[in-house]
Amino acid sequence: MTTRERLLERFLVVPGEAARIAERETASTGPELAGLARDEREQRAKDAIALGIAELSEAQELLWASDRYALLVVLQAMDAAGKDSVIKHVMSGVNPQGVQVASFKQPSSTELDHDFLWRISGALPERGRIGIFNRSHYEEVVALKVHPEWLEPQRLPPGGRGEAFWQERYEDINAFERHLDRNGTKIVKFFLHVSKEVQKERFLARLDVPGKEWKFNAADVAERARFDDYISAFEDALTATSTPWAPWYVVPADHWWLTQALVAWALVEKLRSLDLRWPEVSAADHAANLEARKALEAETAAR
């Protein structure tokens, strides 16, 4: 097993086992990097990011050319964990035509008139493309579990809203993702695990660094007061929905360079596992291409 595979295995939520988010380190680097000085660990990770971006670019081109699968990337996290930075940097080498990003905010009145997965279905990537959900259907079992009063606008049929209700939603999500997987949309899910202390530092930086205040939302501080409630909700959701067909990774997010390296590696490994092939050219098309080549070469010689 390679160092990359060992690190990814370390941060995987094993299907059928508890996620244990609270027990996982937010600044962990894994034993392979633990003995190195901070600067060396950071440089190693930056080198890994660059390599991962290059590998992802190649893998995405093959995904596009083969036109058989799609890749759905789900990013969930507490505020200021670095979701936007992951998207910006990890996808920096990928052809923009092959990537689409969807962010899910408060649902519209039209969306509220449908089931909670309806708006998700409309944002799925088509074959050959990578789709990224910056927040996702998991808000329906995390944010709404912390704020059950937000369920009221959904005008659901009468019934209890206890633990059985949430278990049914987990079942719905697992079935939905299983359906996607069976039809060629492969799914990888990341929970970017940031500490409360680093979240505070990043909030303050948004206020202190010129040109960053627009990223600060005072409402985020109110939600920060419920940090432990959110971690508990994520724990339940990840434990219930990390499956062989749509696994969760709990990625340490206190160090941006490690976060981005791990996400890039996981995406490359997922695409490589599909054993994609370049499209084959038919005998007739190959013969036509040879004739076209002759014409091009003759044109060059005539000059």
Summary of the structure (lengths in Angstrom):
residues: 303
radius of gyration: 22.1
end to end distance: 55.7
largest distance: 81.7
contacts: 873
relative contact order: 0.20
helix: 58%
strand: 12%
